[in-house]
Amino acid sequence: RCVVPPAPLSSVAHSPSLGRYLVSARSIPQATTVLSEPPLIPPVLHDREAPLRCPYCFSASPPHPSCLSKVNASEELRQDREGEARADEALKPHRAPPTIVLAARVLRRVFPTRGEGGDSKFMSLTSNVEVMESSLKSKLREMAALSIRYYNLSRAGPPIVEPGLDDSLGILARINQNAFTIADSELQPIGIGIFHQAATTVNHSCSPTMVSSFVFRESEPPQLQMRTIVNVEAGVELSNSYIDTGRCTADRRAELLSSYCFSCSCAACKSGARHDASASQYAEVAAAGLRVQQLIDEQRFEEAALTLKSALPAYEKALFANSPNLGIQLYKCCKLLEYCEKDLQLAADCRRKAEEILSIAFGEDDVLVKEIKARF
């Protein structure tokens, strides 16, 4: 029997202003996974997460035997593990930041100690060295020197071609412009990684059509997934947000220009004052978030519940539709109200809204979505 493969969801388009960008090849409903890919280079855990997670799959547990088998079977992964152990021992009591460790992993692949040539796929990423602000370039140059030192401490033998400071600067610039912060289901950062297809085809928008999240499975590296949070018509650009979009247009544009070397001209930025009417709530949201966490840390749960409850309207105005951050705040409010036995009807409403938003953004198989469903 002849089986007709499904039509592709997306295609890559080109334009002088946008370069390569992803567009919908047909109408895509919300809650659809458009992109899923493994990291180009093995990602790196943040220091505080290293004792709590498997360094290969990033699951919240010690290294799995299946993950250790994968590492032992790969010469590159063994070189990473053994080389970084040498470098870490030499640097004690200090530790190299995750970005430096990732840069050294790239250096080992771009400047191998044997074989022919290096990783050209990584080097195809945009660096923007020529146009980035001098302060950022100076900071990256300092980090480049640290990366060379860490790489030299970690390598087992001389490379075919010795990397120089400019080589390392180019690698740090590519990491700076293209890396993803790997986060858990509560949007807490746990590591850093490079995902080539997303980095080369998915542009920024302050009112994105997709959001990114990460899938953690035993014996696999973390997978980046991007899902639609709105219904998307055929031919519409599929975008993601690189930054926190709650602030005013001027602040968002300033951050994008200083960090990513471009001036945003998305629909939200073009609308200006209309979008900034909701962004005026951002200061309230930011202050409430810090205050709620402080009260939780002090175990003043009833005050935390009331503070977050009063801030929910501001969250809903400041954040874009189906924002994962909104879903997480709603679920947090639900748990606090339940624990304090306050306004149980609002707690149930928050749970329902959180489940709806996070199921769209993360998918039904996400660990937090499963927790919400199992809780009630």
Solvent accessible surface area in square Angstrom, and as a share of the most:
residue,aa,sasa,rsa
1,R,269,0.98
2,C,115,0.69
3,V,114,0.66
4,V,123,0.70
5,P,103,0.65
6,P,117,0.74
7,A,58,0.45
8,P,94,0.59
9,L,42,0.21
10,S,27,0.18
11,S,53,0.34
12,V,60,0.34
13,A,26,0.20
14,H,128,0.57
15,S,32,0.20
16,P,148,0.93
17,S,103,0.67
18,L,83,0.41
19,G,35,0.33
20,R,112,0.41
21,Y,35,0.13
22,L,3,0.02
23,V,21,0.12
24,S,2,0.02
25,A,48,0.37
26,R,91,0.33
27,S,63,0.41
28,I,2,0.01
29,P,82,0.52
30,Q,69,0.31
31,A,39,0.30
32,T,29,0.17
33,T,51,0.30
34,V,23,0.13
35,L,5,0.03
36,S,72,0.47
37,E,17,0.07
38,P,72,0.45
39,P,19,0.12
40,L,45,0.22
41,I,1,0.01
42,P,31,0.19
43,P,6,0.04
44,V,12,0.07
45,L,17,0.09
46,H,36,0.16
47,D,63,0.32
48,R,144,0.52
49,E,24,0.11
50,A,48,0.37
51,P,112,0.70
52,L,112,0.56
53,R,31,0.11
54,C,0,0.00
55,P,83,0.52
56,Y,36,0.14
57,C,0,0.00
58,F,0,0.00
59,S,22,0.14
60,A,79,0.61
61,S,32,0.20
62,P,102,0.64
63,P,60,0.38
64,H,32,0.14
65,P,106,0.67
66,S,43,0.28
67,C,1,0.01
68,L,76,0.38
69,S,67,0.43
70,K,91,0.39
71,V,19,0.11
72,N,73,0.38
73,A,88,0.68
74,S,34,0.22
75,E,80,0.36
76,E,91,0.41
77,L,30,0.15
78,R,84,0.30
79,Q,62,0.27
80,D,6,0.03
81,R,104,0.38
82,E,82,0.37
83,G,0,0.00
84,E,18,0.08
85,A,62,0.48
86,R,104,0.38
87,A,0,0.00
88,D,34,0.18
89,E,107,0.48
90,A,60,0.47
91,L,24,0.12
92,K,135,0.57
93,P,122,0.77
94,H,135,0.60
95,R,144,0.53
96,A,10,0.08
97,P,67,0.42
98,P,25,0.15
99,T,31,0.18
100,I,3,0.02
101,V,15,0.09
102,L,0,0.00
103,A,0,0.00
104,A,0,0.00
105,R,32,0.12
106,V,0,0.00
107,L,0,0.00
108,R,25,0.09
109,R,21,0.08
110,V,23,0.13
111,F,26,0.11
112,P,28,0.18
113,T,47,0.27
114,R,149,0.54
115,G,55,0.53
116,E,176,0.79
117,G,57,0.55
118,G,41,0.40
119,D,34,0.18
120,S,88,0.57
121,K,107,0.45
122,F,0,0.00
123,M,67,0.30
124,S,75,0.48
125,L,5,0.02
126,T,79,0.46
127,S,16,0.10
128,N,38,0.19
129,V,25,0.15
130,E,149,0.67
131,V,101,0.58
132,M,14,0.06
133,E,77,0.35
134,S,90,0.58
135,S,81,0.52
136,L,27,0.13
137,K,63,0.27
138,S,65,0.42
139,K,121,0.51
140,L,3,0.02
141,R,89,0.32
142,E,123,0.55
143,M,38,0.17
144,A,0,0.00
145,A,52,0.40
146,L,94,0.47
147,S,0,0.00
148,I,32,0.16
149,R,134,0.49
150,Y,4,0.02
151,Y,1,0.00
152,N,63,0.32
153,L,61,0.30
154,S,1,0.01
155,R,58,0.21
156,A,94,0.73
157,G,22,0.21
158,P,104,0.65
159,P,14,0.09
160,I,97,0.49
161,V,92,0.53
162,E,103,0.46
163,P,9,0.05
164,G,32,0.31
165,L,75,0.37
166,D,101,0.52
167,D,58,0.30
168,S,0,0.00
169,L,7,0.03
170,G,11,0.10
171,I,1,0.00
172,L,0,0.00
173,A,0,0.00
174,R,40,0.15
175,I,3,0.01
176,N,57,0.29
177,Q,20,0.09
178,N,16,0.08
179,A,30,0.23
180,F,34,0.14
181,T,81,0.47
182,I,0,0.00
183,A,19,0.15
184,D,34,0.18
185,S,15,0.10
186,E,77,0.35
187,L,69,0.35
188,Q,104,0.46
189,P,46,0.29
190,I,1,0.00
191,G,0,0.00
192,I,25,0.13
193,G,0,0.00
194,I,0,0.00
195,F,0,0.00
196,H,32,0.14
197,Q,79,0.35
198,A,1,0.01
199,A,26,0.20
200,T,33,0.19
201,T,2,0.01
202,V,6,0.03
203,N,33,0.17
204,H,18,0.08
205,S,13,0.08
206,C,0,0.00
207,S,52,0.34
208,P,8,0.05
209,T,20,0.12
210,M,0,0.00
211,V,9,0.05
212,S,31,0.20
213,S,14,0.09
214,F,21,0.09
215,V,37,0.21
216,F,55,0.23
217,R,127,0.46
218,E,91,0.41
219,S,28,0.18
220,E,62,0.28
221,P,30,0.19
222,P,0,0.00
223,Q,27,0.12
224,L,0,0.00
225,Q,20,0.09
226,M,1,0.00
227,R,26,0.09
228,T,0,0.00
229,I,2,0.01
230,V,50,0.29
231,N,105,0.54
232,V,4,0.02
233,E,111,0.50
234,A,60,0.47
235,G,56,0.54
236,V,61,0.35
237,E,48,0.21
238,L,0,0.00
239,S,6,0.04
240,N,11,0.06
241,S,23,0.15
242,Y,75,0.29
243,I,22,0.11
244,D,68,0.35
245,T,8,0.04
246,G,0,0.00
247,R,55,0.20
248,C,47,0.28
249,T,13,0.07
250,A,71,0.55
251,D,70,0.36
252,R,0,0.00
253,R,84,0.31
254,A,60,0.47
255,E,55,0.25
256,L,0,0.00
257,L,90,0.45
258,S,39,0.25
259,S,37,0.24
260,Y,51,0.19
261,C,24,0.14
262,F,66,0.27
263,S,78,0.51
264,C,5,0.03
265,S,70,0.45
266,C,19,0.11
267,A,71,0.55
268,A,6,0.04
269,C,5,0.03
270,K,150,0.64
271,S,33,0.21
272,G,19,0.18
273,A,86,0.67
274,R,184,0.67
275,H,38,0.17
276,D,39,0.20
277,A,70,0.54
278,S,29,0.19
279,A,8,0.06
280,S,81,0.52
281,Q,44,0.20
282,Y,52,0.20
283,A,75,0.58
284,E,87,0.39
285,V,12,0.07
286,A,44,0.34
287,A,61,0.47
288,A,11,0.08
289,G,26,0.25
290,L,138,0.69
291,R,91,0.33
292,V,3,0.02
293,Q,81,0.36
294,Q,85,0.38
295,L,1,0.01
296,I,40,0.20
297,D,102,0.53
298,E,79,0.35
299,Q,136,0.61
300,R,93,0.34
301,F,57,0.24
302,E,81,0.36
303,E,73,0.33
304,A,0,0.00
305,A,0,0.00
306,L,90,0.45
307,T,35,0.21
308,L,0,0.00
309,K,72,0.31
310,S,79,0.51
311,A,3,0.02
312,L,12,0.06
313,P,75,0.47
314,A,3,0.03
315,Y,5,0.02
316,E,77,0.34
317,K,120,0.51
318,A,5,0.04
319,L,23,0.11
320,F,45,0.19
321,A,67,0.52
322,N,29,0.15
323,S,3,0.02
324,P,11,0.07
325,N,50,0.26
326,L,17,0.08
327,G,0,0.00
328,I,16,0.08
329,Q,22,0.10
330,L,4,0.02
331,Y,5,0.02
332,K,52,0.22
333,C,0,0.00
334,C,0,0.00
335,K,61,0.26
336,L,14,0.07
337,L,1,0.00
338,E,57,0.26
339,Y,154,0.58
340,C,26,0.16
341,E,139,0.62
342,K,80,0.34
343,D,64,0.33
344,L,95,0.47
345,Q,125,0.56
346,L,46,0.23
347,A,0,0.00
348,A,46,0.35
349,D,44,0.23
350,C,2,0.01
351,R,51,0.18
352,R,119,0.44
353,K,79,0.33
354,A,0,0.00
355,E,37,0.16
356,E,98,0.44
357,I,17,0.08
358,L,0,0.00
359,S,15,0.10
360,I,14,0.07
361,A,0,0.00
362,F,8,0.03
363,G,6,0.06
364,E,98,0.44
365,D,120,0.62
366,D,21,0.11
367,V,105,0.61
368,L,6,0.03
369,V,0,0.00
370,K,108,0.46
371,E,75,0.34
372,I,0,0.00
373,K,82,0.35
374,A,90,0.70
375,R,109,0.40
376,F,106,0.44
